[in-house]
Amino acid sequence: MVRPKQSEQHPDLQAAIKETARTQIAENGAATLSLRAIARELEITAPAIYNYFPSRDDLVTALIVDAYNSLRDALLVSQATDEKSHAERIFSSACTYRNWALTHPEEYNLIFGTPIPNYHAPMEITGPAAAGSMSVLLGVFDAAWRDDAIKTDGTFVSTPEMIQAWVDKLGYAGDPAVIHFAMASWAHIHGMVSLELHGHFSAVPIEISVDSFFEIEIRAMMKRMGMQGE
């Protein structure tokens, strides 16, 4: 019996390699990712993978970029309506971030979890992808600030060096305090999501509603920025 050609076995071999890699990561962790194991699973030769990903690190980098892009796209979809107030847009962004993480835990851990041994992300490739999702979040805060829904007066006596670095990196022309609010909000949301994703809330000796806790904290976060309304 003649063995089918690779193009017949896997019409989109690159996508099949990535999907198999994600399955490996979900089952055994990113540190165990193996191109040869992927080749065996797909019943192809190792050189066939090297045509797309010359090394494990190249594959990991591609998966990281895909994860960032997936998060960015989810955030964009959550903002694809003009019917929401600024407070609702920020709350929707927070919920979208959380829902994406809970739906894509392997991808979330790949970009925000424990570093993979001996892997160093090439910032010239992963950096722009990472900035994509942050730019969406910053855009939500910037729009609120421009409509005077966020109060930044008196936030800084002088702009902290770290915030100025982000202003310069993102080419942001608005109030530097907006960058601060966006970064602090992301850190707050990320912290709660990471605790939930890794089961730390369930370790608390009392039963809590994570949904309620998350909403209360996001609403309180917005109130600290001077936002009104639900």
Buried (B, 14 or more C-beta within 10 A) or exposed (E): EEEEEBEEEBEEBEEBBBBBBBEBBEEEBBEEBBBEBBBEBBEBEEEBBEEBBEEBBBBBBBBBBBBBEBBBBBBBEBBEEEEBBBBEBBBBBBBBBBEBBEEBBBBBBBBBBEEBEEBEBEEEEBEEBBBBBBBBBBBBBBBBBEEEBBBBEEBEEEBEEEBBEBBEEBEBEBBBBBBBBBBEBBEBBBEBBBBBBEEEBEEEEEEEEBEEBBBEBBBEBBEEBBBEEE
